[in-house]
Amino acid sequence: MSEGLLARAQLANSFDINNYTRLYFRDGVVGFVRNDRVPLLTHYTDVFKIQDGKLVLQDSDDVEIQWQMVINQLRDQGHVNPWRGDHFSVHYAHTKKELLQVDRGASTFFGTFVEGVHMNGYKVGADGYKYVVLQKRAAHLKFAPGAYDTLVGASLPKHVDPVCQIVNEAYYEAGLITGRPNKYRQINPITYWWERGNDGVVPERVHIFDVELPWDWEPCPKDGEAEKFDTVRADHLRAILENAEDITASKTGKGKFKVNSGLIMVDFLMRHDYVAKGDPTYPKIKQMLRTPLTRYS
């Protein structure tokens, strides 16, 4: 049984709606704010209010200006993470129509819907096994320094095509150059509700790509975000992901793997038949790989 992989999947689906208040704007839910942070928003009485038990961002002609003013002040007060430079659209779960925009650094505070891209790189050995290339994140990174990640991973800012983003990031993070993006196999996106420590919740859709690499290919990173790259046989990777002590450590951000990347690797192992379809935990894990983003809306 794959109890360890199920526990790994649960790490990225740790969201408890009882600890959060839905944020409404116009016709629906656009975010999820920790209950203890709601007073920080209702302090701005001209912008947010409690209406029929709901936290509502009030609509007006200058709502975008008011929204950004509050975010900037929360950042200056230390309640919101520093700006990351990537901007996401604020939208409902069932549509990508942009209502507002938010910097990546503030998105987790408000629990707005976000997107990312990740690439699994692997090689096929003479023994027939697949060997997965893992990126170890650089020590200077603010989030999950020293943790293992997929070969390539990045946020997906608004209005950016996932294929264009993964091609660009593959070059800068791993030195992977190809004039043929169709060499990257695009997989159905995974979706999850990841409660990221004290930051808040990340309801995210991640666009997944697989690429088979030549056996003699070596990463050549350009942007300094990777400390090194390690190549691990797929069945050994499964054993590492299933390690109970590491799963426990991951709950406090001290595990060997970035939480969402661990989920992406579980997806890879399942798709490449390193988890038997007859495994009793298989259906539950598969379900948790694509938790609907509309679940709480």
C-alpha positions in Angstrom: 0.0 0.0 0.0 1.1 3.6 -0.7 0.1 5.1 2.6 3.3 7.3 2.5 2.3 8.7 -0.9 -1.2 9.4 0.3 0.2 11.3 3.3 2.4 13.2 0.9 -0.6 14.2 -1.2 -2.5 15.2 1.9 0.3 17.7 2.8 -0.6 19.7 -0.3 -4.3 19.5 0.5 -4.2 20.5 4.1 -6.7 23.4 3.9 -9.3 23.6 6.6 -12.1 26.0 5.6 -13.1 26.4 9.2 -10.0 28.5 9.8 -10.8 30.9 6.9 -13.4 33.5 5.9 -14.4 33.7 2.2 -13.7 37.0 0.5 -16.5 38.1 -1.8 -16.3 40.6 -4.6 -19.3 41.4 -6.9 -20.8 38.0 -7.8 -18.7 35.5 -6.0 -15.8 34.3 -4.0 -12.3 35.5 -5.0 -10.3 34.5 -2.0 -10.0 33.0 1.5 -8.6 35.0 4.4 -7.5 33.5 7.7 -10.1 34.3 10.4 -7.5 36.1 12.6 -6.6 38.4 9.8 -10.2 39.6 9.0 -9.9 42.5 11.4 -6.9 43.8 9.5 -9.2 44.2 6.5 -12.4 45.4 8.1 -10.2 48.2 9.7 -10.5 49.8 6.2 -14.3 50.5 6.5 -14.5 52.2 3.1 -13.0 49.1 1.4 -14.1 46.0 3.3 -17.2 45.2 5.3 -18.9 42.3 6.9 -22.3 41.9 5.2 -24.7 39.0 6.1 -21.8 37.3 7.8 -19.6 37.6 4.6 -16.3 39.5 4.2 -17.0 41.7 1.2 -14.7 43.9 -0.9 -16.9 46.8 -1.7 -17.3 47.7 -5.4 -16.8 51.2 -6.6 -15.4 53.2 -9.5 -11.9 53.3 -7.8 -12.0 49.7 -6.3 -8.7 48.8 -7.9 -7.0 51.8 -6.4 -8.5 51.1 -3.0 -7.6 47.4 -3.2 -3.9 48.2 -4.0 -3.8 50.8 -1.3 -4.8 48.3 1.3 -2.3 45.7 0.0 0.5 48.2 0.0 -0.2 49.3 3.6 -0.5 45.7 4.8 2.9 45.0 3.2 4.4 48.1 4.9 3.1 46.9 8.2 4.7 43.4 7.7 1.4 41.5 7.3 2.0 40.7 3.7 5.1 39.2 2.1 7.4 41.5 0.1 6.6 42.0 -3.5 7.7 39.2 -5.9 7.3 41.1 -9.1 4.8 38.7 -10.6 1.2 39.7 -10.9 -1.8 37.4 -10.8 -5.3 38.0 -11.9 -8.0 38.0 -9.1 -10.9 36.0 -10.4 -13.6 33.4 -9.5 -12.8 29.7 -9.4 -14.9 28.9 -12.4 -13.5 31.6 -14.7 -10.3 33.4 -15.5 -11.9 36.7 -16.2 -9.8 39.3 -14.4 -11.5 41.4 -11.8 -8.5 42.8 -10.1 -4.8 42.1 -9.9 -2.5 41.1 -7.0 1.2 40.7 -6.6 2.4 37.2 -6.0 3.7 38.2 -2.5 0.2 39.2 -1.4 -1.8 36.4 -3.0 -1.4 33.9 -0.2 -2.6 36.4 2.4 -5.8 36.8 0.4 -6.0 33.2 -0.7 -6.6 34.1 -4.3 -6.5 31.6 -7.1 -3.1 31.3 -8.6 -1.3 29.2 -11.3 2.1 27.8 -11.9 4.2 25.6 -14.2 6.4 22.7 -13.4 8.5 20.3 -15.5 9.6 16.8 -14.6 12.8 15.9 -16.3 13.8 12.3 -16.5 16.3 9.9 -18.2 15.9 6.3 -19.1 18.8 4.1 -18.0 20.2 1.0 -19.6 18.5 -1.0 -16.9 15.1 0.2 -18.1 14.4 2.4 -15.1 13.5 6.0 -15.3 15.8 8.4 -13.4 14.3 11.7 -12.2 16.4 14.9 -12.2 15.7 16.9 -9.1 16.6 20.5 -8.5 17.9 21.4 -5.0 16.8 24.9 -4.2 19.5 27.4 -3.4 20.1 28.3 0.3 19.4 32.1 -0.3 15.8 31.6 -1.5 13.2 32.9 0.9 10.9 30.0 0.6 11.9 26.3 1.0 15.7 26.9 0.8 17.6 23.7 0.3 14.5 21.7 -0.5 14.2 19.4 -3.5 12.0 20.7 -6.4 11.1 19.5 -9.8 13.6 20.1 -12.6 11.9 23.4 -13.4 9.2 25.3 -11.6 7.7 28.8 -11.6 4.6 30.9 -11.0 2.5 31.7 -14.0 1.8 35.5 -14.1 -1.4 36.8 -15.7 -1.8 36.6 -19.4 1.4 34.4 -19.9 1.1 31.2 -21.9 2.1 28.1 -19.9 4.2 26.7 -22.7 6.1 30.0 -23.2 6.7 30.2 -19.4 8.1 26.7 -19.1 10.4 27.1 -22.1 11.7 30.3 -20.6 12.1 28.9 -17.1 13.7 25.7 -18.5 16.5 27.8 -20.0 17.1 30.0 -16.9 16.7 27.4 -14.2 18.4 24.4 -15.9 20.0 25.6 -19.1 17.7 23.4 -21.1 17.5 24.7 -24.7 15.1 23.5 -27.3 13.7 25.1 -30.3 10.9 22.5 -30.3 8.6 23.0 -27.3 6.6 20.0 -28.6 9.4 17.9 -27.1 7.8 18.8 -23.8 4.8 16.5 -23.1 2.0 18.6 -21.5 0.0 16.8 -18.8 -3.4 17.6 -17.4 -2.9 20.3 -14.7 -3.0 19.3 -11.0 -5.0 21.4 -8.5 -4.8 21.6 -4.8 -5.5 23.6 -1.6 -2.2 24.0 0.2 -2.2 25.7 3.5 1.3 27.2 3.5 2.2 27.6 7.2 1.3 31.0 8.6 1.2 32.7 5.2 -2.3 31.5 4.3 -3.8 29.2 1.7 -2.6 28.6 -1.9 -5.5 27.3 -4.1 -3.4 26.6 -7.2 -3.6 25.1 -10.7 -0.2 23.8 -11.9 0.5 23.1 -15.6 2.7 20.0 -15.7 5.2 19.1 -18.4 7.4 16.0 -18.8 10.6 15.9 -20.8 12.8 12.9 -21.5 16.4 14.0 -21.4 19.5 12.4 -23.1 21.5 10.3 -20.6 24.6 12.5 -20.9 22.7 15.8 -20.5 23.7 17.9 -17.5 21.9 21.0 -16.2 23.5 24.4 -16.6 21.5 26.9 -14.5 21.6 30.6 -15.4 19.6 32.3 -12.6 21.3 31.1 -9.4 18.1 29.6 -8.0 19.5 26.0 -7.9 22.2 24.8 -5.6 22.6 21.6 -7.5 20.8 18.9 -9.4 20.6 15.2 -8.4 19.4 12.3 -10.4 17.4 9.6 -8.6 16.0 6.3 -9.8 12.2 6.5 -9.8 11.6 3.7 -7.4 14.2 5.2 -5.0 12.4 8.5 -5.3 9.2 6.8 -4.3 10.9 5.4 -1.2 12.2 8.9 -0.2 8.8 10.4 -0.7 7.2 7.8 1.5 9.6 8.3 4.4 7.4 9.0 7.4 10.0 11.2 9.2 10.4 13.4 6.2 6.6 13.7 5.8 6.4 14.8 9.4 9.2 17.3 8.9 7.5 18.7 5.8 4.5 19.8 7.9 6.7 22.5 9.4 8.5 23.3 6.2 11.7 21.3 7.1 11.3 18.3 4.8 13.5 17.3 1.9 10.8 18.3 -0.6 8.9 21.5 -1.3 5.3 20.5 -0.5 3.7 21.1 -3.8 6.6 19.6 -5.7 6.2 16.4 -3.7 2.7 16.2 -4.9 3.8 16.7 -8.5 6.4 13.9 -8.1 3.7 11.6 -6.8 1.7 12.4 -9.9 4.7 11.6 -12.1 5.2 8.2 -10.3 1.6 7.3 -10.8 1.5 8.2 -14.5 4.7 6.3 -15.1 3.5 3.1 -13.4 5.6 3.3 -10.3 2.4 2.9 -8.3 0.1 0.0 -9.1 -3.4 0.9 -10.2 -4.6 -1.9 -7.9 -3.1 -0.3 -4.8 -5.9 0.4 -2.3 -4.8 4.0 -1.9 -4.5 4.7 -5.6 -8.0 6.1 -6.1 -7.7 8.5 -3.1 -4.3 9.7 -4.2 -5.5 10.3 -7.7 -8.5 12.3 -6.4 -6.2 14.5 -4.3 -4.0 15.3 -7.3 -6.9 17.3 -8.8 -8.9 18.7 -5.9 -11.5 21.0 -7.5 -10.8 24.7 -7.1 -14.6 25.3 -7.0 -14.9 23.2 -3.9 -15.4 26.0 -1.5 -17.0 28.6 -3.8 
